[in-house]
Amino acid sequence: MSAPTENRSTVTEREARQVAEAARERDWHKPSFAKELFLGRFRLDLVHPHPMPVEESVRRGEEFLAKLRAFCEAEIDSARIEREARIPDEVVAGLKELGALGMKIDPKYGGLGLSQLYYNKALALVGSVSPAVGALLSAHQSIGVPQPLKMFGTEEQKEAFLPRCARTDISAFLLTEPDVGSDPARLATTAVPDGDEYVLDGVKLWTTNGVVADLLVVMARVPKSEGHKGGITAFVVEAGSEGITVEHRNAFMGLRGIENGVTRFHRVRVPAGHRIGPEGAGLKIALTTLNTGRLSLPAMCAGAGKWCLKIAREWSAEREQWGKPLALHEAVGAKISFIAATTFALEAVLDLSSQMADEDRNDIRIEAALAKLYGSEMAWRMADELVQIRGGRGYETAESLKARGERAVPAEQMLRDLRINRIFEGSTEIMHLLIAREAVDAHLSVAGDLIDPAKSLPQKAKAGAQAGVFYAKWLPRLVAGPGQLPSSYAEFRHGVDLSTHLRYIERTSRRLARATFYGMSRWQGRMETKQGFLGRIVDIGAELFAMSAACVRAERLRTRDEHGREAYQLADAFCRQARVRVEELFGRLWTNTDDLDRKVVKGVLGGAYTWLEEGIVDPSQDGPWIADATPGPSAHENARRPYGG
């Protein structure tokens, strides 16, 4: 019998939503392709012609990639990292020497100043040889000290910390707590003002890089008091400060080389000059940082897809069954086609989103979130299909394969390593809700008060008038469009006809917008509880975005004479596969088991089906479901282990 969890903070669902809503970036100052897509407007002009990097960024990026590739091939032993569950100090030292810690840091602070496009190419390259090393670099630069300082830090903070991050210091991002995941309203770590300092107390969990970090970004709650606005606030903290203890290094099913732990703060004094932004801006800083930071995960997912394709091709050509190569059996061939087409699309989504981030002409908060969601889900499926193609050898470890004289292919490791991406930086379920909130923003802006039970009758009347004006203009536009004209998008016809897919995207975008409107009309204020419906809406949008990116990428490659014919073939295959998935999702919008599932869940939680659990022995050991995180001094030996220290 597990002990009950104590010391939980209590926050109502409404309070939690208010905290999350307050941290949202509400305004849309720039156009967004994905936002328009969810509103039934297929703005192909925002992504086509495909945006291109400037020549200087390409030159610097390719130069660095060449050096990084040589280092990866000569110095990174993926099997050793997996075996020892450690990234060797000499590997990290070599990465520092290359400048890999400062890929996104401005050269005036000692960094390389790579574009988002080439930063992601570098992560895909490193992640292909060792996902653990990819995670180290990504956590350091995408969500660690460099990114929030770049966006919100003062010049003094940048001069003090960015040169260190570029060459010598590893950084980590500390938000999650033992009883706080995607619900920051219950954040318990405090930062109490004391003169020109803040005093931090609390416990942080799943601190990627936290075991080896030199610098930390810590999110803590400042109590409201005279002269202090209070709220969740971001700080740069020296990891070696007195009162900081790394109490435990976590071990996982995959990414065995990452240094992820539990960190306790006990009366840790932090100068007020280390606060990033004003008090209360911490959660907004975290979410804004993630807008582009999330692109690091699909970068490594795209790299994983490339590797899966390479192994599937080589193995299925070599392996014969019933007198012909494995790949020529239809059941296996379908899996290979899926891997090839999806890898093409993932790279298309990644490159398009990255280049849009570099140009900063569009608001890409939805695009980046869709890339993370779609990349993590599809990469996991590709790795699973590779294991299936490899059969027993896919389930066998690379070390075992090598020991008995076969090629050491770490397919099962790839499956384990990729699994965390569906949880990292926003689980699939949370990403569905975040994207859905942005996708329906236009509706809530004009009709939010109308469906809010807390609003007064005059407020509802005013909202009703606003909604009437908006929908009178918007709804008629969802009836017809270019997708119904056979001549539309004719510039995408070159041997293979991709124009048919673009017309499908345009028609389906309008269909998706109508479905969203019907859902809001049907459920009104309860819409936010319909997570199954919202998840399918988002998944349809993700498929349409990926189809768009694939077609635009194919046309770009054709015009540049870079495998254009093959690119058109892959884009066509992907779009046809995606259309099957889209139609299935549309069917499940209205025909599903959501209501029945809720009844079953209530029965499970109420104990109605405990008889179904009989006949087993639970191998779990005793202990609380959530560890105690009461503030106070640590009773553990400090497990902090800086690289080279």
ChimeraX attribute file (.defattr): number of C-alpha atoms within 10 A of each C-alpha:
attribute: neighborCount
match mode: 1-to-1
recipient: residues
	/A:1	7
	/A:2	9
	/A:3	10
	/A:4	9
	/A:5	14
	/A:6	12
	/A:7	10
	/A:8	14
	/A:9	11
	/A:10	10
	/A:11	12
	/A:12	10
	/A:13	10
	/A:14	8
	/A:15	13
	/A:16	16
	/A:17	15
	/A:18	12
	/A:19	17
	/A:20	17
	/A:21	13
	/A:22	12
	/A:23	19
	/A:24	16
	/A:25	13
	/A:26	11
	/A:27	7
	/A:28	10
	/A:29	9
	/A:30	11
	/A:31	14
	/A:32	19
	/A:33	21
	/A:34	27
	/A:35	25
	/A:36	17
	/A:37	24
	/A:38	29
	/A:39	23
	/A:40	26
	/A:41	21
	/A:42	27
	/A:43	16
	/A:44	17
	/A:45	9
	/A:46	17
	/A:47	19
	/A:48	16
	/A:49	12
	/A:50	21
	/A:51	19
	/A:52	15
	/A:53	16
	/A:54	11
	/A:55	9
	/A:56	9
	/A:57	16
	/A:58	16
	/A:59	11
	/A:60	15
	/A:61	22
	/A:62	15
	/A:63	11
	/A:64	20
	/A:65	19
	/A:66	12
	/A:67	11
	/A:68	19
	/A:69	15
	/A:70	11
	/A:71	16
	/A:72	21
	/A:73	11
	/A:74	9
	/A:75	13
	/A:76	21
	/A:77	16
	/A:78	18
	/A:79	15
	/A:80	13
	/A:81	20
	/A:82	19
	/A:83	12
	/A:84	11
	/A:85	18
	/A:86	16
	/A:87	23
	/A:88	16
	/A:89	13
	/A:90	13
	/A:91	17
	/A:92	21
	/A:93	15
	/A:94	15
	/A:95	21
	/A:96	18
	/A:97	13
	/A:98	17
	/A:99	20
	/A:100	23
	/A:101	27
	/A:102	30
	/A:103	26
	/A:104	21
	/A:105	25
	/A:106	17
	/A:107	14
	/A:108	11
	/A:109	19
	/A:110	18
	/A:111	21
	/A:112	22
	/A:113	19
	/A:114	22
	/A:115	23
	/A:116	25
	/A:117	24
	/A:118	24
	/A:119	27
	/A:120	25
	/A:121	24
	/A:122	28
	/A:123	26
	/A:124	25
	/A:125	22
	/A:126	25
	/A:127	25
	/A:128	24
	/A:129	20
	/A:130	23
	/A:131	30
	/A:132	25
	/A:133	25
	/A:134	24
	/A:135	24
	/A:136	24
	/A:137	26
	/A:138	27
	/A:139	23
	/A:140	28
	/A:141	28
	/A:142	25
	/A:143	24
	/A:144	29
	/A:145	29
	/A:146	28
	/A:147	23
	/A:148	26
	/A:149	21
	/A:150	17
	/A:151	13
	/A:152	17
	/A:153	20
	/A:154	16
	/A:155	10
	/A:156	10
	/A:157	17
	/A:158	19
	/A:159	14
	/A:160	13
	/A:161	19
	/A:162	24
	/A:163	20
	/A:164	21
	/A:165	27
	/A:166	27
	/A:167	21
	/A:168	19
	/A:169	21
	/A:170	28
	/A:171	31
	/A:172	31
	/A:173	28
	/A:174	25
	/A:175	24
	/A:176	22
	/A:177	23
	/A:178	17
	/A:179	23
	/A:180	17
	/A:181	16
	/A:182	16
	/A:183	15
	/A:184	20
	/A:185	23
	/A:186	20
	/A:187	22
	/A:188	26
	/A:189	25
	/A:190	23
	/A:191	28
	/A:192	22
	/A:193	21
	/A:194	12
	/A:195	9
	/A:196	10
	/A:197	17
	/A:198	22
	/A:199	19
	/A:200	28
	/A:201	24
	/A:202	24
	/A:203	29
	/A:204	27
	/A:205	22
	/A:206	22
	/A:207	25
	/A:208	25
	/A:209	27
	/A:210	31
	/A:211	27
	/A:212	26
	/A:213	25
	/A:214	23
	/A:215	25
	/A:216	23
	/A:217	26
	/A:218	25
	/A:219	29
	/A:220	28
	/A:221	25
	/A:222	23
	/A:223	17
	/A:224	14
	/A:225	10
	/A:226	7
	/A:227	7
	/A:228	14
	/A:229	12
	/A:230	20
	/A:231	23
	/A:232	27
	/A:233	24
	/A:234	30
	/A:235	25
	/A:236	27
	/A:237	23
	/A:238	18
	/A:239	24
	/A:240	14
	/A:241	14
	/A:242	12
	/A:243	17
	/A:244	25
	/A:245	24
	/A:246	25
	/A:247	19
	/A:248	19
	/A:249	20
	/A:250	16
	/A:251	14
	/A:252	13
	/A:253	11
	/A:254	20
	/A:255	26
	/A:256	22
	/A:257	24
	/A:258	27
	/A:259	25
	/A:260	25
	/A:261	22
	/A:262	23
	/A:263	26
	/A:264	27
	/A:265	24
	/A:266	18
	/A:267	20
	/A:268	19
	/A:269	23
	/A:270	22
	/A:271	16
	/A:272	16
	/A:273	15
	/A:274	21
	/A:275	22
	/A:276	24
	/A:277	19
	/A:278	15
	/A:279	20
	/A:280	21
	/A:281	19
	/A:282	25
	/A:283	23
	/A:284	19
	/A:285	24
	/A:286	22
	/A:287	20
	/A:288	19
	/A:289	21
	/A:290	21
	/A:291	18
	/A:292	22
	/A:293	24
	/A:294	24
	/A:295	30
	/A:296	30
	/A:297	30
	/A:298	30
	/A:299	31
	/A:300	30
	/A:301	34
	/A:302	31
	/A:303	26
	/A:304	27
	/A:305	28
	/A:306	23
	/A:307	20
	/A:308	25
	/A:309	22
	/A:310	13
	/A:311	16
	/A:312	25
	/A:313	16
	/A:314	11
	/A:315	17
	/A:316	21
	/A:317	14
	/A:318	12
	/A:319	12
	/A:320	14
	/A:321	11
	/A:322	7
	/A:323	6
	/A:324	13
	/A:325	14
	/A:326	22
	/A:327	24
	/A:328	14
	/A:329	14
	/A:330	10
	/A:331	11
	/A:332	17
	/A:333	17
	/A:334	14
	/A:335	17
	/A:336	22
	/A:337	17
	/A:338	21
	/A:339	27
	/A:340	23
	/A:341	24
	/A:342	30
	/A:343	27
	/A:344	23
	/A:345	28
	/A:346	28
	/A:347	25
	/A:348	24
	/A:349	31
	/A:350	29
	/A:351	24
	/A:352	26
	/A:353	27
	/A:354	28
	/A:355	20
	/A:356	24
	/A:357	22
	/A:358	19
	/A:359	15
	/A:360	11
	/A:361	14
	/A:362	19
	/A:363	19
	/A:364	22
	/A:365	22
	/A:366	22
	/A:367	29
	/A:368	27
	/A:369	25
	/A:370	28
	/A:371	28
	/A:372	29
	/A:373	28
	/A:374	23
	/A:375	31
	/A:376	27
	/A:377	18
	/A:378	21
	/A:379	30
	/A:380	23
	/A:381	19
	/A:382	25
	/A:383	28
	/A:384	20
	/A:385	23
	/A:386	27
	/A:387	23
	/A:388	16
	/A:389	22
	/A:390	21
	/A:391	11
	/A:392	10
	/A:393	20
	/A:394	22
	/A:395	15
	/A:396	18
	/A:397	17
	/A:398	19
	/A:399	16
	/A:400	15
	/A:401	16
	/A:402	12
	/A:403	11
	/A:404	9
	/A:405	8
	/A:406	12
	/A:407	13
	/A:408	17
	/A:409	19
	/A:410	20
	/A:411	25
	/A:412	20
	/A:413	23
	/A:414	24
	/A:415	24
	/A:416	17
	/A:417	21
	/A:418	24
	/A:419	20
	/A:420	17
	/A:421	22
	/A:422	22
	/A:423	15
	/A:424	14
	/A:425	19
	/A:426	19
	/A:427	18
	/A:428	19
	/A:429	14
	/A:430	16
	/A:431	22
	/A:432	22
	/A:433	20
	/A:434	17
	/A:435	27
	/A:436	24
	/A:437	18
	/A:438	19
	/A:439	24
	/A:440	19
	/A:441	17
	/A:442	16
	/A:443	18
	/A:444	18
	/A:445	13
	/A:446	19
	/A:447	23
	/A:448	20
	/A:449	22
	/A:450	24
	/A:451	19
	/A:452	15
	/A:453	12
	/A:454	10
	/A:455	12
	/A:456	11
	/A:457	12
	/A:458	11
	/A:459	13
	/A:460	19
	/A:461	13
	/A:462	14
	/A:463	19
	/A:464	18
	/A:465	13
	/A:466	15
	/A:467	19
	/A:468	13
	/A:469	11
	/A:470	15
	/A:471	15
	/A:472	10
	/A:473	10
	/A:474	13
	/A:475	14
	/A:476	9
	/A:477	13
	/A:478	18
	/A:479	12
	/A:480	12
	/A:481	16
	/A:482	15
	/A:483	22
	/A:484	13
	/A:485	11
	/A:486	11
	/A:487	12
	/A:488	15
	/A:489	18
	/A:490	13
	/A:491	11
	/A:492	20
	/A:493	13
	/A:494	14
	/A:495	9
	/A:496	16
	/A:497	17
	/A:498	25
	/A:499	21
	/A:500	21
	/A:501	22
	/A:502	25
	/A:503	21
	/A:504	18
	/A:505	26
	/A:506	24
	/A:507	21
	/A:508	25
	/A:509	25
	/A:510	24
	/A:511	18
	/A:512	23
	/A:513	23
	/A:514	18
	/A:515	17
	/A:516	24
	/A:517	17
	/A:518	12
	/A:519	18
	/A:520	19
	/A:521	12
	/A:522	11
	/A:523	13
	/A:524	17
	/A:525	15
	/A:526	12
	/A:527	16
	/A:528	14
	/A:529	11
	/A:530	14
	/A:531	16
	/A:532	17
	/A:533	23
	/A:534	23
	/A:535	21
	/A:536	20
	/A:537	24
	/A:538	24
	/A:539	22
	/A:540	24
	/A:541	26
	/A:542	27
	/A:543	22
	/A:544	27
	/A:545	24
	/A:546	30
	/A:547	28
	/A:548	25
	/A:549	27
	/A:550	29
	/A:551	26
	/A:552	26
	/A:553	28
	/A:554	28
	/A:555	26
	/A:556	19
	/A:557	17
	/A:558	18
	/A:559	11
	/A:560	10
	/A:561	10
	/A:562	13
	/A:563	12
	/A:564	18
	/A:565	16
	/A:566	14
	/A:567	22
	/A:568	26
	/A:569	17
	/A:570	24
	/A:571	31
	/A:572	23
	/A:573	16
	/A:574	25
	/A:575	28
	/A:576	15
	/A:577	17
	/A:578	21
	/A:579	19
	/A:580	10
	/A:581	15
	/A:582	21
	/A:583	12
	/A:584	13
	/A:585	19
	/A:586	19
	/A:587	12
	/A:588	15
	/A:589	18
	/A:590	12
	/A:591	9
	/A:592	12
	/A:593	10
	/A:594	16
	/A:595	10
	/A:596	9
	/A:597	11
	/A:598	11
	/A:599	10
	/A:600	14
	/A:601	13
	/A:602	11
	/A:603	13
	/A:604	13
	/A:605	10
	/A:606	10
	/A:607	10
	/A:608	12
	/A:609	13
	/A:610	11
	/A:611	8
	/A:612	9
	/A:613	9
	/A:614	8
	/A:615	7
	/A:616	7
	/A:617	7
	/A:618	7
	/A:619	6
	/A:620	6
	/A:621	8
	/A:622	9
	/A:623	12
	/A:624	13
	/A:625	12
	/A:626	13
	/A:627	12
	/A:628	14
	/A:629	20
	/A:630	15
	/A:631	17
	/A:632	14
	/A:633	15
	/A:634	17
	/A:635	8
	/A:636	11
	/A:637	10
	/A:638	15
	/A:639	16
	/A:640	23
	/A:641	15
	/A:642	17
	/A:643	19
	/A:644	10
	/A:645	7
